[in-house]
């Protein structure tokens, strides 16, 4: 018998009483445990940040600090420091130094996909509340509406596709308005899905005339799908059709035969498999391992007008991302983001995505623990790559100041500062080389990279 129960089976959804016997269901038990875990995590992270700062103040030189800790042990070292530095008082002072929040009631837009996990889980697990914020998460139907609500200031902050703040800042597809990427919400976590009738047409060279759904023009999905088919000799503008389709509508369109496949977000890739209408052709991490997908962003004006509020919001999202990165927390997270006001999906389906053990629709059960991850650092090299693809396919014309735009929109320096405050590890650089389908990208040479492609729109 398969290890995967049907997520839509009422017995799977409802379950029996919880493991401790004090809650009506296991889901209620897990949510209560999540509250405790969030409280403990936040307090522990704050304490560690204060302890780390105290140690750095006493021993500014890394070598001296390491020798001291190595000689007496970490616990003894902190006990010694605590005996003459009031760490508790420092923690309280740190809270006071954050400054009064300019705005406590915030509206944040999101699309109901697993990419938004940190932004969503921060609500039921209390991360926003711990920072003094009252957040309303507004489930939004599609990416154009996400963009418009940010432009109209109906939302204070938003779940974005990572290329969207670049496009909005540059005035591509909308009026120009400066937007900023504070964190990447998720890396990987996407897939190319094909309709079951195409199981014997796995070679992309056979896809001429196929119709593919993508969530939005300015999406990593569009860029990766174009890149993938072009590497197999197809022109994405003439050999296939690309249809913008809101993520919640992808599976229905696949079932109806309106599209032959899609490159989309989870949980809809896995939903296509569970519903027996499609199969996973390839995970996006197999195209570019570590690629960005969604982001947490705000307008530049919001940061300018609400610096303390933005800092508090930043902390909440970073702490949620830190919790989401730990695989042992994924079952709990699947439970808390599943309800109707969030993703409205069965917990077992979300577990397949977040834990990475899943049927692929081709008769295999795959185990890919890093199918999705939640590394929050907004690498500016990612922004440069996305800008090269916008130029490659004619979304932007003329000269592009890649470095300036990347550094204006992707707040890598701010992220490093905020992560350090929370004792979270951040890269030392804002740029890195990486490979997409085996081809190295050097962010210092974007035009050379562009010129290397045989299939492109730009001259």
C-alpha positions in Angstrom: 0.0 0.0 0.0 1.2 3.5 -0.8 2.7 5.5 2.1 0.8 8.6 0.7 -2.8 8.9 1.9 -5.2 10.9 -0.2 -5.1 14.4 1.3 -8.7 14.8 0.5 -9.9 11.8 2.5 -12.1 13.1 5.4 -10.3 10.8 7.8 -6.9 12.3 6.8 -8.3 15.9 7.1 -10.1 15.5 10.4 -8.1 13.0 12.3 -8.9 11.9 15.9 -8.1 13.6 19.2 -4.6 14.9 19.7 -1.6 13.0 21.1 -1.7 14.8 24.5 -5.5 14.4 24.9 -6.1 18.0 25.8 -7.1 19.3 22.3 -10.0 18.5 20.0 -7.6 17.5 17.2 -3.9 17.0 16.4 -4.0 20.2 14.3 -5.1 22.1 17.4 -2.4 20.5 19.5 0.2 21.4 16.9 -1.0 25.0 16.6 -0.7 25.3 20.4 2.7 23.8 20.4 3.6 26.3 17.6 2.7 29.2 19.9 5.0 27.9 22.5 7.7 27.2 20.0 7.4 30.7 18.5 7.6 32.3 22.0 10.6 30.3 23.0 12.3 30.8 19.6 11.9 34.6 19.7 13.1 34.8 23.3 16.0 32.5 22.7 17.0 34.4 19.5 16.8 37.7 21.3 18.9 36.4 24.2 21.5 34.9 21.9 21.8 38.2 20.0 22.4 40.1 23.3 24.9 37.5 24.5 26.8 37.6 21.2 26.9 41.4 21.2 28.3 41.3 24.8 31.0 38.8 23.9 32.0 40.9 20.9 32.1 44.0 23.0 34.4 42.3 25.6 36.6 40.6 23.1 36.6 42.7 19.9 39.2 40.5 18.2 37.8 37.2 16.8 40.9 35.2 17.7 40.9 36.3 21.3 37.2 35.6 21.7 37.5 32.1 20.2 40.5 31.3 22.5 38.5 32.4 25.5 35.4 30.3 24.6 37.6 27.4 23.6 39.4 27.4 26.9 36.4 27.5 29.2 33.5 26.4 27.1 30.6 28.4 25.8 28.3 27.9 28.8 31.0 28.9 31.3 32.0 31.9 29.2 28.5 33.2 29.1 28.0 32.6 32.8 31.2 34.6 33.5 30.1 37.4 31.3 26.6 37.4 32.8 28.1 37.8 36.3 29.2 41.3 35.6 27.1 42.4 32.6 23.3 42.5 33.2 22.2 40.7 30.0 18.6 40.9 31.0 18.8 44.6 31.3 20.6 44.9 28.0 17.7 42.9 26.4 15.2 45.3 27.8 17.3 48.3 26.7 17.6 46.8 23.2 13.8 46.7 23.0 13.6 50.3 24.0 16.2 51.4 21.5 14.1 50.1 18.7 12.0 53.2 18.8 8.2 53.7 18.8 6.4 52.1 15.9 5.0 54.7 13.5 2.3 52.4 12.4 1.1 49.2 14.3 -1.8 48.1 12.1 -0.5 46.7 8.8 -2.1 45.1 5.8 0.1 42.6 3.9 -0.9 41.0 0.6 -0.2 37.4 -0.3 -1.0 34.8 -2.9 -2.0 31.4 -1.4 1.1 29.4 -2.3 3.9 27.7 -0.2 6.4 30.4 -1.4 4.8 32.8 1.1 5.4 30.4 4.0 7.4 32.8 6.2 5.0 35.7 5.7 2.0 33.5 6.5 3.3 31.5 9.4 4.4 34.7 11.1 0.7 35.4 11.8 -0.6 32.3 13.5 2.8 31.7 15.3 2.9 35.2 16.8 6.0 36.6 15.2 4.3 39.9 14.2 2.6 40.2 17.5 6.0 39.8 19.3 7.3 42.8 17.4 4.3 44.9 18.5 2.5 44.7 15.1 -1.1 43.9 14.3 -1.0 42.4 10.9 -3.9 41.6 8.6 -2.9 39.1 5.8 -5.0 39.8 2.7 -5.3 36.8 0.4 -5.1 38.2 -3.1 -6.3 36.6 -6.4 -3.4 37.3 -8.7 -0.1 39.1 -9.2 -1.4 42.0 -11.1 -3.7 42.7 -8.2 -0.8 42.4 -5.8 1.1 45.0 -7.8 -1.9 47.4 -8.1 -2.7 47.2 -4.3 0.9 48.1 -3.5 0.9 51.0 -6.1 -2.4 52.3 -4.6 -1.1 51.9 -1.0 -3.9 49.5 -0.1 -1.2 47.1 1.2 1.6 48.3 3.4 3.9 45.3 2.4 3.5 42.4 0.2 4.4 38.9 -1.0 6.0 39.6 -4.4 7.5 37.6 -7.2 11.2 38.5 -6.9 11.3 40.2 -10.3 8.2 42.3 -9.6 9.9 45.0 -7.5 12.5 45.4 -10.2 9.9 45.8 -12.9 7.7 48.2 -10.9 10.7 50.3 -10.0 11.6 50.5 -13.7 8.0 51.2 -14.8 7.7 47.9 -16.7 4.0 47.0 -17.1 2.9 49.7 -14.7 3.6 53.2 -13.5 7.1 53.5 -12.0 7.3 53.5 -8.3 10.4 52.6 -6.2 9.9 49.2 -4.5 12.4 47.3 -2.3 13.1 43.6 -1.7 13.8 43.1 2.0 14.1 39.3 1.9 13.7 36.4 -0.5 10.7 34.4 0.8 11.8 31.1 -0.8 14.4 29.5 -3.0 13.5 26.6 -5.3 10.0 25.2 -4.7 8.7 25.3 -8.3 8.3 22.7 -11.1 7.4 22.1 -14.7 4.2 20.1 -14.7 2.9 18.4 -17.9 -0.6 17.0 -18.5 -0.7 13.2 -18.1 -1.4 12.8 -21.8 2.2 14.0 -22.5 4.0 11.2 -20.5 5.5 10.0 -23.7 6.7 13.5 -24.7 9.2 14.2 -22.1 11.8 15.7 -24.5 11.3 19.4 -24.7 12.2 19.3 -28.5 8.7 17.7 -28.8 6.9 20.6 -27.3 6.4 22.8 -30.3 2.9 24.1 -30.2 2.5 23.4 -26.5 0.6 26.0 -24.4 2.1 26.7 -21.0 0.7 28.5 -18.0 2.9 31.0 -16.1 1.8 33.0 -13.1 3.0 36.4 -14.4 5.2 38.0 -17.0 7.6 39.3 -14.4 8.1 36.0 -12.6 11.0 33.6 -12.1 8.6 31.0 -13.6 8.5 32.8 -17.0 12.2 33.4 -17.0 13.1 29.8 -16.1 10.6 28.2 -18.5 11.9 30.5 -21.3 15.5 29.6 -20.4 14.7 25.9 -20.2 13.0 25.6 -23.6 15.6 27.9 -25.3 18.4 25.6 -24.1 16.5 22.8 -25.9 16.4 24.8 -29.1 12.8 26.2 -28.9 12.0 29.9 -29.2 9.6 30.6 -26.3 7.9 33.4 -28.3 7.3 31.5 -31.5 7.5 27.7 -30.8 5.3 27.6 -27.7 2.5 29.7 -26.2 2.8 31.3 -22.8 -0.4 32.1 -21.0 -0.5 34.2 -17.8 -2.6 32.2 -15.3 -3.2 32.9 -11.6 -1.6 30.1 -9.5 -4.9 28.8 -8.0 -6.2 28.3 -11.6 -3.3 26.4 -13.0 -4.6 22.9 -12.2 -8.1 23.6 -13.4 -6.8 24.8 -16.7 -4.6 21.7 -17.0 -7.5 19.5 -16.3 -9.7 21.3 -18.9 -7.0 21.0 -21.6 -6.6 24.8 -21.9 -2.9 24.3 -21.3 -0.5 21.4 -21.9 1.6 22.2 -18.8 2.9 25.0 -16.6 5.9 26.2 -14.6 4.2 27.1 -11.4 4.5 27.3 -7.6 3.6 24.7 -5.0 1.4 23.4 -3.7 -0.2 23.4 -7.2 2.5 21.3 -8.8 1.9 18.6 -6.2 -1.9 19.2 -6.4 -1.8 18.3 -10.1 -0.2 15.0 -9.2 -2.6 14.3 -6.3 -5.6 15.1 -8.6 -4.1 12.8 -11.2 -4.2 15.4 -14.0 -0.5 16.0 -14.4 3.1 14.8 -13.5 6.2 16.6 -12.4 8.5 16.8 -15.4 11.4 18.6 -13.6 11.8 20.5 -10.3 13.0 24.1 -10.7 16.0 23.3 -8.5 17.2 21.0 -11.3 17.3 24.0 -13.6 18.9 26.4 -11.1 19.6 25.1 -7.6 19.1 28.0 -5.1 17.1 30.2 -7.5 14.9 32.9 -5.9 11.2 32.7 -6.4 9.1 35.0 -4.1 10.1 37.9 -2.0 8.9 40.1 0.9 8.9 43.7 -0.2 7.7 47.2 0.6 7.7 50.6 -1.2 10.7 52.8 -0.7 8.3 55.4 0.6 7.0 53.0 3.4 10.6 52.6 4.7 11.2 56.3 4.6 8.0 57.1 6.4 8.0 54.2 8.9 11.6 53.2 9.7 10.8 51.6 13.1 7.8 49.8 11.8 9.8 48.5 8.9 12.5 47.3 11.2 10.0 45.4 13.4 8.4 43.9 10.3 11.8 42.9 9.0 12.7 41.1 12.2 9.4 39.2 12.3 9.8 37.9 8.7 13.5 37.0 9.2 12.7 35.1 12.4 9.9 33.2 10.6 12.3 32.4 7.8 14.8 31.1 10.3 12.2 28.8 11.8 11.0 27.7 8.4 14.6 26.6 7.3 14.8 24.0 10.0 13.4 20.7 8.6 12.1 19.6 12.0 9.6 22.5 12.0 8.1 21.7 8.6 5.3 19.4 9.9 4.1 22.1 12.3 4.4 24.8 9.6 2.3 22.7 7.2 -0.4 22.6 9.9 -0.5 26.3 10.6 -0.5 27.5 7.0 -3.1 25.0 5.8 -6.4 26.7 7.0 -8.8 28.3 4.7 -7.7 31.9 5.5 -4.2 31.0 4.4 -3.5 28.3 1.8 -6.8 26.3 2.1 -5.0 23.0 1.4 -4.8 19.6 3.1 -1.9 19.3 5.6 -0.6 16.0 4.0 -0.3 17.8 0.6 1.7 20.6 2.1 3.9 18.1 4.0 4.8 16.5 0.6 6.0 19.9 -0.6 7.7 21.2 2.6 9.3 17.9 3.7 10.2 16.9 0.2 9.0 13.3 0.1 6.4 13.1 -2.7 5.0 11.0 -5.6 5.9 12.6 -8.9 3.0 11.3 -11.0 5.4 9.0 -13.0 5.2 6.1 -10.5 8.1 7.3 -8.4 8.2 8.4 -4.8 11.0 11.0 -4.6 12.8 12.2 -1.6 14.2 15.8 -2.1 14.5 17.5 1.3 15.6 20.8 -0.4 12.7 20.8 -2.8 12.0 24.2 -1.2 14.0 26.3 1.2 13.6 29.7 2.9 17.0 31.4 2.7 16.1 35.1 3.2 19.2 36.8 1.9 18.4 39.0 -1.2 21.5 38.4 -3.3 22.0 41.3 -5.7 23.5 38.9 -8.2 20.0 37.3 -8.4 18.6 40.7 -9.4 21.3 41.1 -12.1 20.4 37.7 -13.6 16.7 38.6 -13.7 17.5 41.9 -15.4 19.6 40.1 -18.0 16.6 37.8 -18.8 14.2 40.8 -18.9 16.5 42.3 -21.5 17.0 39.0 -23.3 13.3 38.6 -24.0 12.5 42.3 -24.8 10.8 43.3 -21.6 13.4 46.1 -21.2 15.0 48.0 -24.1 18.3 49.8 -24.3 21.0 50.2 -21.8 20.5 48.7 -18.3 22.5 49.8 -15.3 22.4 46.3 -13.8 24.4 47.1 -10.7 22.6 50.3 -9.7 19.2 48.8 -10.1 20.1 45.6 -8.3 21.6 47.6 -5.4 18.7 50.1 -5.2 16.0 47.4 -5.1 17.5 44.3 -3.4 18.4 45.5 0.2 21.3 43.1 0.8 23.2 45.5 3.1 20.0 46.1 5.2 19.4 42.3 5.3 22.9 41.7 6.6 22.5 44.3 9.3 19.1 43.0 10.4 20.3 39.4 10.3 23.4 40.3 12.5 21.1 41.9 15.0 19.3 38.6 15.3 22.5 36.6 15.4 21.7 35.0 12.0 24.4 34.2 9.6 24.6 36.3 6.4 26.9 36.1 3.4 29.9 38.5 3.5 29.3 39.6 -0.1 26.2 40.8 -2.1 27.2 39.0 -5.3 28.0 35.5 -6.2 28.5 33.4 -9.3 26.1 30.5 -9.9 25.1 28.1 -12.6 21.8 27.8 -14.5 21.6 24.5 -16.4 25.4 24.1 -16.1 26.1 27.6 -17.6 28.0 29.9 -15.2 26.6 33.4 -14.6 29.1 36.1 -13.6 27.2 39.1 -12.3 30.1 41.3 -13.1 29.7 40.6 -16.8 26.0 40.6 -17.6 26.3 41.8 -21.2 28.8 39.1 -22.0 26.4 36.6 -20.6 23.6 37.9 -22.7 25.6 37.8 -25.9 26.3 34.1 -25.3 22.7 33.1 -26.0 21.8 32.0 -29.6 18.0 32.5 -28.9 17.1 36.0 -27.7 15.0 39.0 -28.8 17.6 41.7 -28.1 19.9 42.7 -30.9 
